[in-house]
Amino acid sequence: MHSVVERELELNLVLSPERTIPVPARLTYRTADPYAVHISFHIGSDTPVNWTFARELLVEGVFRPCGHGDVRIWPTKIDGRTVLCVALSSPDGDALLEAPSAAVSAWLERTLRLVPPGTETDRLGIDAGLELLLAPTPADDLWLRDPWPSDESADGES
């Protein structure tokens, strides 16, 4: 059975050092996809903007700057409150978002209790999938038998 942990929250899109705009977002974690976290940004369009990245990146980003390339995360303080900065980069543009650290950390803790770090592989069912894939089937017997008689006959006929 697979579980889902979700959290609705409001992030701030940083437009300049003096100006931010609120962006509703949803954090989602699925035990069926145990290495990933998903963020959907609801920006007033028909479909949300979705990002997926490693849960480990978010866990590390709560404590120290991390990430390279498309997703970078780091903790900081703004006006006396702790926030997580999330920098996203894509061919369509770049965005810097501020997320409330306490809300993200509480949600992240729920995911870690559900699937502790290092146990993600157990959730993927790789062993069961391989066992099913490699299990012998009745058709395998056909391949094990020689469907054509050998040129050498057992009774010495030519």
Backbone bond lengths (Angstrom), bond angles and torsions (degrees), N, CA, C in turn:
res aa  C-N    CA-C-N  psi(-1)  N-CA   C-N-CA  omega(-1)  CA-C   N-CA-C  phi
1 M - - - 1.448 - - 1.527 109.21 -
2 H 1.308 115.91 135.03 1.454 120.99 -179.34 1.520 110.62 -103.78
3 S 1.327 116.08 145.82 1.456 122.57 179.22 1.517 110.31 -117.70
4 V 1.335 114.63 159.38 1.456 121.65 178.33 1.530 107.67 -129.84
5 V 1.332 116.31 135.29 1.459 121.94 175.42 1.525 106.84 -117.53
6 E 1.335 116.68 118.81 1.466 120.66 -178.71 1.514 110.67 -123.92
7 R 1.314 114.01 156.79 1.466 120.62 178.01 1.516 108.65 -151.89
8 E 1.316 116.32 122.08 1.463 121.48 173.40 1.521 107.15 -87.00
9 L 1.318 116.67 136.12 1.460 120.16 176.15 1.516 109.81 -155.35
10 E 1.305 114.40 169.98 1.458 119.96 179.58 1.521 109.04 -111.68
11 L 1.323 115.22 124.55 1.452 121.79 175.86 1.521 107.78 -103.79
12 N 1.311 115.67 163.31 1.464 119.86 175.06 1.512 108.84 -111.70
13 L 1.323 115.81 125.60 1.456 121.68 173.70 1.518 107.02 -85.37
14 V 1.336 116.49 121.77 1.459 121.01 -176.90 1.529 108.74 -85.38
15 L 1.341 114.87 116.36 1.462 120.72 177.95 1.525 111.26 -94.17
16 S 1.318 115.38 -33.36 1.465 122.42 177.17 1.524 106.30 -159.58
17 P 1.324 118.29 171.38 1.473 118.62 178.73 1.537 113.04 -58.52
18 E 1.317 116.83 -24.70 1.467 120.46 -178.20 1.515 113.90 -100.57
19 R 1.315 118.17 -11.53 1.462 119.44 -171.07 1.533 112.31 -134.17
20 T 1.347 115.40 129.39 1.460 122.54 173.96 1.525 108.36 -132.18
21 I 1.318 115.73 157.33 1.462 119.38 173.25 1.532 107.95 -127.89
22 P 1.335 116.35 142.46 1.466 119.48 -178.91 1.534 111.04 -72.21
23 V 1.317 115.24 142.25 1.461 121.96 177.76 1.528 107.89 -132.47
24 P 1.332 117.50 114.92 1.466 119.00 175.39 1.527 109.74 -65.62
25 A 1.325 115.65 140.84 1.463 120.12 -178.33 1.524 109.67 -144.71
26 R 1.316 114.13 161.48 1.468 120.52 175.41 1.524 108.28 -130.91
27 L 1.326 115.42 125.22 1.462 121.74 172.24 1.523 107.34 -90.84
28 T 1.329 116.61 134.56 1.461 120.83 179.91 1.520 109.73 -135.34
29 Y 1.328 114.34 135.90 1.470 121.36 173.83 1.513 106.73 -130.18
30 R 1.332 115.64 131.26 1.463 121.53 179.32 1.528 109.23 -120.12
31 T 1.326 116.55 129.29 1.463 119.00 178.69 1.527 111.17 -66.19
32 A 1.318 117.68 -19.66 1.467 120.70 176.40 1.531 111.19 -71.51
33 D 1.330 116.98 -18.56 1.467 123.78 178.67 1.534 106.50 -129.75
34 P 1.346 117.44 67.51 1.457 121.48 -163.78 1.525 117.02 -69.31
35 Y 1.313 118.44 -15.27 1.459 119.87 -179.89 1.529 112.88 -89.91
36 A 1.313 117.97 -10.55 1.468 121.35 -169.39 1.519 112.81 -114.09
37 V 1.336 114.06 152.12 1.463 122.08 166.85 1.535 106.21 -119.78
38 H 1.314 114.89 151.55 1.453 120.88 -177.58 1.527 108.32 -125.16
39 I 1.319 115.92 136.70 1.458 120.89 174.86 1.522 107.40 -125.12
40 S 1.332 115.25 127.46 1.460 121.51 175.59 1.521 107.61 -112.14
41 F 1.322 115.72 125.62 1.452 121.46 178.51 1.525 108.23 -102.84
42 H 1.316 116.08 127.27 1.459 121.49 -179.99 1.523 107.43 -99.59
43 I 1.318 115.21 99.93 1.463 120.12 -171.05 1.530 112.91 -107.55
44 G 1.324 116.91 20.21 1.456 119.98 176.92 1.517 113.86 87.99
45 S 1.319 117.91 6.81 1.459 120.06 176.74 1.527 108.76 -97.46
46 D 1.323 116.08 176.48 1.464 120.26 -179.88 1.523 112.49 -64.73
47 T 1.324 116.62 -33.90 1.458 120.43 179.81 1.520 109.61 -124.22
48 P 1.323 116.85 143.64 1.464 119.05 178.88 1.525 111.18 -72.24
49 V 1.321 115.31 162.17 1.463 121.90 173.55 1.519 106.55 -92.04
50 N 1.327 117.01 124.34 1.468 121.64 -175.39 1.523 111.04 -111.39
51 W 1.317 115.09 137.50 1.468 122.66 173.74 1.516 108.02 -128.57
52 T 1.318 116.11 141.28 1.459 122.63 176.34 1.517 108.22 -130.70
53 F 1.325 116.28 133.41 1.463 120.44 177.00 1.525 108.91 -153.76
54 A 1.312 115.93 175.02 1.465 121.99 -174.16 1.526 112.18 -66.48
55 R 1.324 115.30 133.58 1.465 120.14 175.98 1.519 110.09 -60.58
56 E 1.323 116.58 -36.07 1.462 121.70 179.63 1.535 111.07 -58.99
57 L 1.315 116.66 -35.77 1.467 121.14 177.96 1.524 110.52 -63.13
58 L 1.315 117.17 -43.00 1.463 120.74 178.72 1.522 111.22 -68.08
59 V 1.334 116.75 -40.07 1.473 120.37 178.01 1.523 109.68 -59.38
60 E 1.318 117.18 -47.65 1.463 120.44 -179.73 1.526 111.30 -66.62
61 G 1.337 116.22 -39.50 1.460 120.92 -177.93 1.513 114.81 -63.57
62 V 1.320 117.31 -21.03 1.472 120.93 176.15 1.527 109.97 -66.01
63 F 1.342 116.80 -28.80 1.460 121.12 -174.73 1.521 115.10 -105.69
64 R 1.337 117.75 -30.61 1.469 120.62 -174.93 1.527 109.93 -157.54
65 P 1.313 116.83 159.37 1.471 119.49 177.86 1.529 111.15 -60.49
66 C 1.317 115.88 136.09 1.465 120.13 179.09 1.514 110.29 -155.02
67 G 1.312 114.41 167.59 1.451 121.39 177.97 1.512 111.79 100.25
68 H 1.311 114.07 154.29 1.458 122.38 177.72 1.518 106.48 -141.42
69 G 1.303 116.57 149.53 1.460 118.47 173.75 1.507 113.82 76.73
70 D 1.338 116.23 -122.23 1.462 121.91 -169.57 1.525 115.03 -70.85
71 V 1.321 117.74 -30.22 1.468 120.98 -177.16 1.523 109.15 -131.05
72 R 1.342 114.71 123.40 1.465 121.05 175.01 1.521 107.62 -131.55
73 I 1.335 115.95 140.54 1.469 121.19 -176.29 1.515 108.70 -136.24
74 W 1.340 116.01 140.40 1.463 119.66 175.69 1.528 109.47 -155.99
75 P 1.346 116.31 148.11 1.467 120.49 176.59 1.524 110.09 -85.59
76 T 1.303 115.61 148.74 1.467 120.64 175.44 1.520 108.98 -157.51
77 K 1.333 115.83 171.64 1.463 121.21 175.94 1.523 108.81 -114.46
78 I 1.324 115.17 134.16 1.464 121.71 177.33 1.520 106.92 -131.47
79 D 1.315 115.94 120.32 1.469 121.66 -178.96 1.531 111.83 52.80
80 G 1.333 117.14 39.53 1.453 122.05 176.39 1.520 114.94 81.56
81 R 1.316 118.82 -0.45 1.467 120.46 177.95 1.517 109.65 -112.07
82 T 1.326 115.56 145.56 1.463 121.09 179.99 1.524 109.23 -85.56
83 V 1.320 115.45 127.92 1.462 121.00 177.37 1.524 109.33 -130.42
84 L 1.317 114.51 159.56 1.448 120.75 171.98 1.524 106.79 -103.37
85 C 1.310 115.70 127.28 1.456 120.30 174.32 1.526 106.96 -92.00
86 V 1.311 115.31 132.31 1.456 121.78 179.15 1.523 107.09 -124.40
87 A 1.328 115.76 113.20 1.463 121.44 178.62 1.522 108.11 -101.64
88 L 1.328 115.84 122.17 1.458 121.96 -179.24 1.516 108.84 -115.88
89 S 1.304 116.03 137.24 1.457 121.15 -179.11 1.521 109.23 -132.69
90 S 1.332 116.35 131.86 1.460 121.51 178.17 1.520 108.39 -145.68
91 P 1.324 117.90 170.06 1.459 119.82 176.26 1.534 112.57 -59.88
92 D 1.347 116.33 -23.59 1.461 120.29 179.86 1.523 113.42 -82.89
93 G 1.327 117.86 -11.35 1.450 120.37 179.84 1.518 112.43 145.98
94 D 1.314 114.95 -177.59 1.460 122.92 -178.57 1.520 109.22 -120.80
95 A 1.328 116.17 151.84 1.459 121.24 176.93 1.513 109.29 -144.12
96 L 1.312 114.66 141.32 1.459 121.39 172.78 1.518 106.36 -117.05
97 L 1.334 115.40 123.19 1.452 121.38 -178.16 1.516 109.92 -121.73
98 E 1.314 115.36 148.47 1.458 122.18 174.33 1.513 107.96 -112.99
99 A 1.328 116.29 126.48 1.461 121.92 -179.73 1.525 109.05 -116.27
100 P 1.325 117.32 142.22 1.472 119.31 177.82 1.534 110.02 -65.60
101 S 1.311 115.72 117.27 1.457 121.64 -174.35 1.521 113.00 -59.19
102 A 1.313 118.17 -42.48 1.469 121.18 -177.27 1.528 110.94 -63.97
103 A 1.320 117.83 -42.74 1.469 121.30 -179.06 1.527 110.78 -67.25
104 V 1.329 117.13 -43.18 1.465 120.59 179.52 1.527 109.91 -66.21
105 S 1.324 117.08 -42.70 1.470 120.92 -179.72 1.529 111.72 -63.16
106 A 1.332 117.33 -40.94 1.467 120.69 178.99 1.528 110.31 -64.86
107 W 1.330 117.31 -42.77 1.465 121.39 177.51 1.535 110.38 -63.97
108 L 1.309 115.62 -43.99 1.466 121.03 -179.66 1.531 110.80 -62.73
109 E 1.322 117.39 -38.69 1.467 121.72 177.63 1.526 110.50 -61.19
110 R 1.320 117.71 -39.07 1.470 120.95 177.42 1.529 110.33 -61.96
111 T 1.334 117.56 -40.43 1.468 120.18 179.75 1.526 110.77 -67.49
112 L 1.323 116.25 -36.49 1.466 120.73 -178.30 1.529 111.74 -71.99
113 R 1.325 116.89 -31.40 1.471 119.53 174.86 1.529 110.37 -70.70
114 L 1.318 115.80 -35.78 1.467 120.59 -179.26 1.525 111.60 -71.07
115 V 1.327 116.33 -45.36 1.471 122.06 178.15 1.527 107.21 -133.76
116 P 1.334 117.74 94.53 1.464 120.39 -179.04 1.530 111.56 -61.58
117 P 1.338 116.87 148.66 1.466 119.85 177.53 1.524 110.61 -55.54
118 G 1.313 115.40 137.25 1.453 121.27 -179.43 1.523 113.65 93.91
119 T 1.343 117.38 -10.70 1.467 120.28 179.63 1.531 112.15 -108.74
120 E 1.317 116.82 6.73 1.470 120.46 -177.04 1.528 112.25 -58.69
121 T 1.327 116.26 -39.98 1.469 120.13 -176.74 1.522 111.17 -60.61
122 D 1.329 117.17 -33.61 1.466 120.82 179.56 1.530 110.81 -59.83
123 R 1.333 117.10 -31.79 1.464 122.23 -177.93 1.519 113.44 -75.71
124 L 1.318 116.63 -19.32 1.459 119.96 -175.07 1.520 112.97 -78.47
125 G 1.318 117.64 -20.26 1.455 120.88 179.92 1.519 113.10 67.55
126 I 1.323 116.55 30.79 1.468 120.44 -178.11 1.522 110.83 -62.81
127 D 1.325 117.94 -44.73 1.464 120.27 -179.12 1.528 111.27 -62.05
128 A 1.328 116.59 -44.43 1.466 119.59 179.80 1.530 110.19 -65.90
129 G 1.311 117.16 -39.02 1.456 120.62 178.24 1.519 112.54 -64.21
130 L 1.327 115.73 -42.70 1.459 119.38 177.13 1.522 111.75 -65.23
131 E 1.320 115.83 -40.46 1.467 119.83 178.79 1.528 110.42 -61.25
132 L 1.303 116.13 -43.24 1.460 120.49 178.22 1.528 111.22 -65.74
133 L 1.304 115.78 -42.25 1.456 121.04 -179.30 1.529 112.26 -65.17
134 L 1.319 116.26 -38.48 1.459 121.08 -175.58 1.526 113.90 -94.48
135 A 1.317 117.77 -1.10 1.468 120.69 -179.45 1.525 110.14 -66.55
136 P 1.334 116.94 138.36 1.469 119.82 178.53 1.526 110.52 -65.07
137 T 1.315 115.98 145.96 1.460 122.15 177.70 1.524 108.11 -122.54
138 P 1.332 118.74 164.04 1.469 120.30 177.79 1.533 112.33 -56.57
139 A 1.297 118.16 -31.83 1.467 120.54 179.75 1.529 111.29 -66.19
140 D 1.328 117.99 -24.78 1.466 120.49 178.99 1.521 111.40 -61.73
141 D 1.354 117.32 -31.58 1.463 120.60 178.95 1.524 111.61 -60.80
142 L 1.319 116.17 -33.53 1.471 119.30 179.32 1.523 110.91 -63.75
143 W 1.306 115.83 -37.34 1.465 119.73 -178.24 1.520 111.76 -75.82
144 L 1.307 116.44 -24.32 1.459 119.93 -179.92 1.531 112.23 -80.76
145 R 1.340 116.55 -24.29 1.465 120.09 176.99 1.519 109.08 -87.90
146 D 1.308 115.77 151.46 1.460 120.78 177.50 1.530 107.55 -86.87
147 P 1.327 118.24 109.33 1.460 119.78 -175.66 1.530 113.17 -73.20
148 W 1.299 117.80 -18.92 1.465 121.18 179.48 1.512 108.77 -116.45
149 P 1.313 116.55 135.76 1.463 117.74 179.24 1.506 110.27 -65.79
150 S 1.285 114.04 151.60 1.458 121.15 -179.98 1.537 109.53 -71.41
151 D 1.327 116.64 154.95 1.461 120.77 175.60 1.525 110.97 -64.98
152 E 1.297 115.88 -24.40 1.470 119.77 178.38 1.510 107.40 -93.31
153 S 1.300 117.20 115.23 1.465 117.85 -179.97 1.520 109.34 -88.58
154 A 1.281 114.83 151.52 1.469 120.37 -177.28 1.527 112.54 -71.29
155 D 1.346 117.24 -24.76 1.452 118.01 -176.17 1.537 112.31 -99.12
156 G 1.324 117.08 9.68 1.451 120.64 174.52 1.525 114.24 84.22
157 E 1.349 118.43 7.42 1.464 119.65 176.97 1.511 109.75 -73.00
158 S 1.329 116.59 156.18 1.446 119.95 178.07 1.494 112.68 -110.92
